[in-house]
Structures are given as C-alpha cells and as structure tokens.
Amino acid sequence: MRIRRSGEKKFHWETFTNSRGEFAVRVPPGFDYEVVTHVKKYDDQTLSVDSKVDVQQRLSIKLEPQGQAKTGAKP
C-alpha cells in the first residue's frame, strides 16, 4: 500500500500487510490522504482518508479480481 496527501502525485509512505492482511502507518495529522492498494491479479483501489477529524481510523478493503464485472453476479 502506498499513501500520499490528496492532490499530490508523489507517494510519501509505503506499508505492507501482515499475514492476516492488517497494516498500520503513521502520517502527520491534519491532512486528507489517499491510500492506494496494489496487489497482483487484483484491481488497484484508492481510498480517501481525512485525518483532520479522526487521527486513528480503521479501513476495510475488499479486493476485486482484475476484469471481474462489478455487477455482483458470480461467473
């Protein structure tokens, strides 16, 4: 996972999940951030995080296989 301030192109932080898919990262409070997930064979996902209100947050990310229709129908 890579993290950057919203509106910036350059990523400033990077972290990896543990064997249970958990991760933690510390960033300066008071900014909006984007968390970008990149996993082989899955679509990249971008989540927005507002650290102006809550300095500790839990994120839930559901990976979607590449090319899978987003209709909810199973192949």
Contacts in CASP RR format, 6 or more apart in sequence:
PFRMAT RR
TARGET T0000
AUTHOR 0000-0000-0000
METHOD contacts of the structure
MODEL  1
MRIRRSGEKKFHWETFTNSRGEFAVRVPPGFDYEVVTHVKKYDDQTLSVD
SKVDVQQRLSIKLEPQGQAKTGAKP
1 14 0 8 1.000
1 15 0 8 1.000
1 16 0 8 1.000
1 17 0 8 1.000
1 23 0 8 1.000
1 25 0 8 1.000
1 35 0 8 1.000
1 36 0 8 1.000
1 37 0 8 1.000
1 38 0 8 1.000
2 11 0 8 1.000
2 13 0 8 1.000
2 14 0 8 1.000
2 35 0 8 1.000
2 36 0 8 1.000
2 38 0 8 1.000
3 11 0 8 1.000
3 12 0 8 1.000
3 13 0 8 1.000
3 14 0 8 1.000
3 15 0 8 1.000
3 25 0 8 1.000
3 27 0 8 1.000
3 33 0 8 1.000
3 34 0 8 1.000
3 35 0 8 1.000
3 36 0 8 1.000
4 10 0 8 1.000
4 11 0 8 1.000
4 12 0 8 1.000
4 13 0 8 1.000
4 33 0 8 1.000
4 34 0 8 1.000
4 36 0 8 1.000
5 12 0 8 1.000
5 31 0 8 1.000
5 32 0 8 1.000
5 33 0 8 1.000
5 34 0 8 1.000
6 31 0 8 1.000
6 32 0 8 1.000
6 33 0 8 1.000
6 34 0 8 1.000
6 48 0 8 1.000
7 34 0 8 1.000
11 36 0 8 1.000
12 27 0 8 1.000
13 25 0 8 1.000
13 27 0 8 1.000
15 23 0 8 1.000
15 24 0 8 1.000
15 25 0 8 1.000
16 23 0 8 1.000
17 23 0 8 1.000
27 33 0 8 1.000
27 51 0 8 1.000
28 51 0 8 1.000
29 51 0 8 1.000
29 52 0 8 1.000
29 55 0 8 1.000
30 51 0 8 1.000
30 52 0 8 1.000
31 51 0 8 1.000
31 52 0 8 1.000
32 48 0 8 1.000
32 49 0 8 1.000
32 50 0 8 1.000
32 51 0 8 1.000
32 52 0 8 1.000
33 48 0 8 1.000
33 49 0 8 1.000
33 50 0 8 1.000
33 51 0 8 1.000
34 46 0 8 1.000
34 47 0 8 1.000
34 48 0 8 1.000
34 49 0 8 1.000
35 46 0 8 1.000
35 47 0 8 1.000
35 49 0 8 1.000
35 59 0 8 1.000
36 44 0 8 1.000
36 45 0 8 1.000
36 46 0 8 1.000
36 47 0 8 1.000
37 44 0 8 1.000
37 45 0 8 1.000
37 46 0 8 1.000
37 47 0 8 1.000
37 61 0 8 1.000
37 63 0 8 1.000
38 44 0 8 1.000
39 63 0 8 1.000
41 65 0 8 1.000
41 66 0 8 1.000
42 63 0 8 1.000
42 64 0 8 1.000
42 65 0 8 1.000
42 66 0 8 1.000
43 63 0 8 1.000
43 64 0 8 1.000
43 65 0 8 1.000
43 66 0 8 1.000
43 67 0 8 1.000
43 68 0 8 1.000
45 61 0 8 1.000
45 63 0 8 1.000
45 64 0 8 1.000
47 59 0 8 1.000
47 61 0 8 1.000
49 57 0 8 1.000
49 59 0 8 1.000
51 57 0 8 1.000
64 70 0 8 1.000
68 75 0 8 1.000
END
